[in-house]
């Protein structure tokens, strides 16, 4: 395959960068993945030479080469199987372990899986063949075709003569392709292409979540119906994404739902062309998961062809939907995938069967979160020239959506949560320099010049690597994103929580409550978040009339960790109202914006 076939035109690249991509662009990305998998097979063959396991691996690779020469596009389909990539990476790791330790438990079985691909390739090309393949729990598989069951333990022999294929277990059990004991790979017809329900491949454990075992007929039928309905929604409401999905998605791996009951989904750089999802309750939810993970997979395929960011950069950038700082590559993946999520909700709010206010809140939320993240990425200095162009084209898509109308109350309430999440991230991850802390303390306490305060503290990655949950105050503010936009009703012994006050536009009450908590404990991060959100509801004070209050207002939103250290310093002396005295925020004027 020539390199020219794996180069996107400028127009195709910009289309992908904008969040979409036409059929031609998807064909280029698919060609890159096919070339990658051929290269991985070659790497496994080179790595196995000189080991006791070489002969069957080399023989399998030679059969694949003969099949490619005879079968062309049909064999290319076999080699485009997404989990070939996951197998090859597993094989290379096992061979590395063997080279370092001389220990080989399971290595022949892992390497033997290449013979399964060789058999499938020979079948596609119509060649006679015979290969030995490993079994798992008496099951042997042929990628893209299906599995033979009831074979017993040990290796199985697969042979074909161009018209029939037989799988013979070590104990003599014979299963013919299409006969009793054969389970074909399930596929679902979706508007011009077929999508496989991949619940058989032994290398589908590459998504950091546990895949479901083989589905029952009833459960597979339920998923197939969900997929058909989700695809109809995507074609109707998201035609630009439908083009990319139709030309790039080959299989879907069902995942076990976590004990929490939340929907999960994943894509893997080692299985491009496949995505994994827990089976959701509705077709609309499945459509969202498909678009989200397809965006990850599409970007992964592009990154296999070109470098968009410097490798192995530090984790110091803000992905507002996570607790921990992210390196440039991970942030780029997050922004790109969540651009698809934003687009989903942007269009979903106009669907006749949608909860339009929830959809509008989700659109407002993801639009704002992506706006924060894309600026951090572009200003990081870690993008290559091509990556910088990619990020700026993506930003232009997000900027176009800024002009779309959302009810003002939804925008305002959503911004409360965005502000709270951002301040929380800074409190968890930003480090206050000791000299800066001392200068700020002296300025607030004694009126000395504060000097220059950095726009952001040093990011030291103190938060756990996890998605951002929403406890306490954030849970109250998160109600709007979940569609619970009715007023919060007072209940319990302390009904006037800061969250309830903020949702009722009582910034002054929320500020007083937060300051009281900080006077008791200057390291109460939830109180800092509440205070920052309350100040965000207020008109910024004029710098000339009250420079101290203007400084505190700005730092609450950009350097809350610095203010926390300064107040903690005063509180450590035993001062009873350290926060109230040092911050000097006794009154509040709510702005009209």
N, C-alpha and C positions, 0 to 999 in steps of 0.2 A: 504494500500500500504506500503510495507516495505521500510525502509530508504535506503537499499542497491540499490534499483532501482533508487534512486535519487542521486547517487554518480557517478561522472565521473571517469573513469579510468585515470591513469597518462597520457596515450597516448591521450585519448579524451580531457583531460584538456589542454594539450600542443597544440593539434590541434586547439582548440578554441582560446587559447592565441596567436597563430601564425596568427590569423585573419580569420580562416576558421572553420572547424568542420564538421565531417562526420554525416551520418544518425543516427548512434548510439548515438553520443553526443547530437544531436537535440532531440532524443527520451527522453533522460534523462532530458534535460531542459524542454521539454513539460510535462513530468511527474511531475516535480517540480511545474509547473504552475497549473496543475490540482489539486495537493494537496493544493496549496495556495488558490485556489478558494473554495474548500471544506471547508478549515479552515475559510475563510472569511464568508461563509454562517453560519457556527457555531457561529462565533463571533456576527453576526447580531442577530441570535436567542437568544444568551445569553444577548445581550444588550437590546433587546426589552421586555424581561420578566419583569413583574411588571408594564408595561405600558398599556394603553387602546388599544394599537395596536398589542398586542402579539398574539391573537388567530389566525388571518389569516396568520401571518408569520410562526408560528409554524406548522400550517396545511400545508402550502406550502413546508416547509422543510421536513415534514414527507412524503408528496407525492413524493418528489425528492428521498428520501431514498428508498421508495418502488420501484420506477422506476429503481433506480440503481441496486437493488437486482434482478429485473426481466429482465432488458435490457442490463446490462453490458456495452460493448464498445459503443453501440449506444447512451446511456445516457451520457457516458463520453464525447462524442463529443459535446453534448449540454452544459455540464459544462465547456468545453474548450473554449466556446465562449469568445473572448477577453474582451468584454465590461461588462461581469459579474463582473470583478474586479473593473471597474470604478463605476458600480452601488453600489457594497458593500461598497466601500469607501464613496460614497455619503450618503448612508443610515446610516453608523456609525457616520458621521459628523452631520447629522440631528438629530440623537438620542442623541448625546452629547449636541447639542444646546437645545433640548427639556428638557434634565435633568437639564441644568443650568438655563433655563429661564421659563420653563413650557409652552412655546409658541410652537404651533404645526402646523402652516400653511404649507400645502403640504406634511407633514410627512406621512400620510396614503397612498398618491399616490406614494411616493418614495418607501416605504416599499412594496406596492402592486405589484411592478415590479417583486418580487421574484415569485409571482404566475404565471407570464408569463413564467419564466424558468421551474416552476413545470409542467405547461401544456405542454411545448415543451418536457420535459423529459418523461412525461406520454405517449405522442404520439410516441416518439422513442421506448418506451418499449412495446407499444401496450396495455396499461392499460386503462380501463374506468376511467373517471375523470370529475370533474366539478370545475372550479375556477372562482373567480371574479378578473378582471384585470382593471387597470386604462386606460383611453383613453386620447389622446392629440389631440385636434382639430378633434374629431370624429374618431380617428385612434387607433386601438389596435394591438399590435404586439406579435408575438411568436418568440423568439430569434432563429435565424438560419433558420427559415421557411418563414416568411413574415409578412405582415400586412393586416388587414381588415379595409376597408375604408367606410365612410358614416354612421357610427354608431350613430352619434349625441353625445351630451354632456353626462357626467356621466360615471359610471363604466359599463363594459361589462362582460357578462358571457361567458366563453369558456367551452364547454363540448364535450366529445368524447366517443365513445363506442368501440373503437378499430378498427373501419372501416371508420367512418366519423367524422369530426370535424366541429362544428358550433360555430360561434361567434354572440352573441345576444346583441344588444345595449340596453341602458336603455329605449329607446322609442319603442323597439320591432323589430327594423331592424335586419334581420338575414343575415349573410355572411358565406357561407360555404368555408372551405379551398379548394382552387382550383377553386371556382366558381366566378360568377360576384361579383365585389367589393373586391376580394382578389388580392393583389400584392405580388407575390412570391419574395423572396430574389434573387437578380441577382447574378449569378456566371459565371466565365469565365474558360473554360478548357485550362490549360497551361501545356502541356507536362507531363502528369501523375498525375496531381492534379488539383483541382478546387479552384480558388480564388474568394471570395465573393466581390462584390462591395457594401460596407456597407454604404448605404445612407438612412437607415431607423431607426437604433437603437437610442433610445432617450438619451442614455448615451455616444454617440460618441463625445460629446463636452469636451474632456479631453486632447486636444493637444495644447492648448494655441493659437489656430487659429480657425476661424469660419468655421464649416463644411458647405458644400453646402446643400440646401434642396434636397428632392428626385429628382433624375435626370429624365429628359424626356427620352423617348425611343431613340430618335436620339442621345442625348448626352451620354447616357449610351452605345449605340452601338459604338460611336466614342471612348469612353474610353476603351471598350472591345477590339477594334481593336488595339489601342495603346499598351494595355497590352500584347496582343498576339505577336505583333512585338517586344516589349521590351524583352519579355521572350525568343524569338528566338535569339535575340542578346546576352542575358545573357548566354543561353545554349551554344552558339557558342564561345563566347569570354571569358566567365567567368565561366567555368564549376564547379570550386571549390565552388564558391558562389551559383551556381544553386542548388547544393546538399543541402546546408543549407536552402535556401529559400523554396525549395520544401517541406522540412520536418518541417518547422516552421511557414511559413506565411499562415494565414487563411483568412484575409480580408484586404481591402484597403478602406479608408475613403476619398472621394473627398472633398477637401478644397476650399473655395472661394479664388480666386486670389486677393492679396492685391491691393490697388489703385496704388502702384508703378509698378505693372506688373511683379515683380520678381517671379521666381519659389520659392515655399516654400514646406517644408516637415517636418514631425515630427513623433516621436515615443513617447509612454507614458509607464512609469513603471506600470500604472494602466490599460493597455490594451495590454499586451504582446501577440504577435501573429497577431497584426494588425498594420498597419502604415497608415499615412495620407499624402496626397500630393495634391497640386493644379494640375490641369490637364495641363501638359506641351504641348509644340508645337510638340515635336518629340519623337519617341520611344527611341532614344539614351538618351535624357534627362530623360525620365521616368526610363530607366534602371539604370542610375546613382542614381536617388532618391531612387529607390527600394533597391539598394545595401547599400547606405548610411544609411537609416533608419533601415534596417534589422540588420546592425551591432549594432546600438543602442539597438534594441530590444533583440538581442542575448546576449549582455553583461548584460542587465537588468535582463534577466532570470537567468544568472549565478550568479549575485549578490543576487538573492533571495535564492540561495543555499549556498553561502559562502561569507565571508568577505574578501575583497581585499584591503581595506584601512581603516584607522581610521575614525570613524564617526564624522561629524560636525567639521571638521578641518577648520582653517582660510582660507580665500580667499586671497592667496598670490602667486599663481603659474601662470606661463605665458602660456596662450593659444594664440599663435600668431595671430590666426584668429579672436580674439575678442579684444575689448578695455579694458575690466575689468579683474582684477586678478580672478583666479578661485580656489576653493578648490580642494583637490586631487580627490574626486569622480567625480566631473564635468570634470576635466581635463582628467581623465582616459576615461570617456565616449567620450570626444571630440577626443582624440587621436585614440581610437579604431575605431570610426565611420569614421574618416578621413583616417585611414589606408585603409578602403574599398574604399574611394574616390581615394586615391593614386593608389591603385591597378587597379581601373577602368581606370584611365587615362594611367597607365603604359601599359595596354593591348590595350586600345582604339587607341593609336597612330599607331598601326599596322593594324587597320581595313581599308579595301579598300575604305569605304565611309566616312572616318573621315577626318577632317581638321588636318592633322598630326602635323603641327607646333603648332597649338593651344593645341592639346593634349599633345605634348611634353612639352610645357610651363607649362601646368597645372600639369603634372607629376613632373616636376622639382620643381615647387612651393610647392606642398603638401609634397613632399619628404623632402624638406628643413624645412618646418614648423613643420612637425612631428618630425624631428630630434631635433629641439630646445625643443619642448614640452616634448618628452619622457625623455630627460636628466633631465629637471626640475622635472619631476615626480619621477624618480628613486632616485634623490638626495634629495627629500623632507623630507625623514624620516617619511612619513605618510602612507607608504604601509605596510600591514601585511606581514609576511614571504611568505605566498601564493601569495599575491598581488605583492610582489617584484619579485617572480619567473615569474608570469604572465607578468609583464612589461618587464622583460629581454628577455623573449621569443618573445614578440611583437617587441622589439627593434631589435632582430636578424633578423626578417622579413624585417624591414626597412633597416637594414644594408646590407642585400643581394641585395636590389634594388639600393644601392649606386654604384654598379659596372656596372649598365646598362648605355649604352652610350646615351647621349643626345647631339645634336649639341651645340658646345661651345658658339656660340653667344646667344642661348636661355638660357643656364645656366647662362651666365654673366648677361644678362638683367633681368632674373628672380631674381638673387641675389640682384640686385639693390632694387627691391621691398621688398624682405625679410628683407634686412638691414633697409630700411626705416620704415617698419612696426614695427620692433623690437625697433628701437630708439624711434619711436612715443609712443610705449607702455611704455617704461621706462620714458619718459618725462611726461606721464600722471599719472603713478602709483608709481614711486620710489620717496622716500623722501630723501633729502640731509640733513644730520646731520649738525648742526650749527658749531660744533667744526671741523668737516672735511672740511666744507666750508672755515672756517677761515684759517686752515693750508694750503689748496690748494691755496687760494688767496695769502697768504704771500709767498708761494713758487713761484708762477707764477710772482708775482709783485716784490718781493725783493730777490728771490733766496734762501730763507731759506729751510732747509730740509722739505720735505712734510710728511715724516713718512709713516705709513701704511694706504692705502686707501682700504676700503672694496671692494670686487669684485662686490657687488650689494648693492644699498641703501635699506633702509627699505621700504617694499611695503605696502602702506597705502590705496590702492584701491580708488584712486581719480576719475577714469574714470566711465562713466555710464555703466550699465550692458547691453551691446548690442554687436552684431557682429561688427567687424571692417569695417567701410565704407572706401572709398578711395577718399577724397577730394584733390583739389589742386595738389601738387607735386605727391602724391600717385596716383591720377587719371591718370597723364601722364605716370607714370611708369607701371601702371596696364594695359596699352594698350597691352603689350606683353602677359599677361595672357588671354586676350580676343581674342587673335589671330591677333591683329593689329601690325604686326611686320615690316611693311614698315617704312622707315625713317620719322620722324616728319618734316613736311614742315613748314618753317617760315611763320607766318601770324600775323596780328594785329600790334598795335603800339609798342609792346614789345615782338618780336618773340623769343628772346633768353632767355627763361625761364630757371630756373635751371634744370627742368626736361628735356627740349630739349637738354641742354648741356650734361647732364649725359648720355642720350641715344646716344649722338654723341661721347661719350668717352672724352668729354672736362672737365676733372676733375678740371683742373686749373681754367677755366672760371667759373665753378659752385662754386668753393671754393671762388673766389673773390666776386661773386655776393652774396653768402650767408653771407660772412663776412661784406659786406657793409650793408646788412639788419640788421645784429646783432649789428653793430655799431650804427644803428638808434634805435633799440629796442632789448635789450638783451633777452626779453621774447617772441620773435618771434619763436615759436616752429617749424614752417615749415622751417625756415632758419637753425635751428639746425639740422633738419633732412637732409636737403640738404648738409650741411657741413659734417655731419657724412658719408653720402653716398659717397660724393666726396673723403673723406679721405679713405674710404673703397676701392676705386678704385686704391689707390696709395700704393706703396710699403711701409711697415712700416719702419720708420726711425730707425737707429741703436741706441740703448740706450746709448752706450758709447760715440758716436760722438755728440749726441744732446739729453740728457736725458729729457729736458723739452718738446721738440717736440714729443718724443716717448711717454711720459706720456699723453700729450694732445690727440695724435692719439688713444691711448688705451681707454681713458676716453670718447671720443666722441662716441665710439661704445658700451661701457659698463656702463658708468656713466654720460650720457649727462645732467642729472638733476643737478649733482654736478657742472659741468662746467657752466651751466646756472646761478646758484646761485652766483658763484664766479665772473662772468662777470657782473651780475646785481649789485653786491656790488660796483664794480668800476664805473659802469655807474651811480649809484645813487649819486656819488660825482660830476657829471656834466662832466666827462671825455668824449671828443668828439669821440674817437675811441677806446672805451673800449675793444671790442672783438678783434680787430686787434692787439692792444698792448699787451693784456694779453695772448692771445693764441699764438702769434708770428708765424702765419702760412701765411707768405707772398708768399711762392713759393710752387710748387707742382711737384712731379715727379711721373708720372703714371707708375705703375708696369707692368710687362709683364704677371703676372698671372691673 
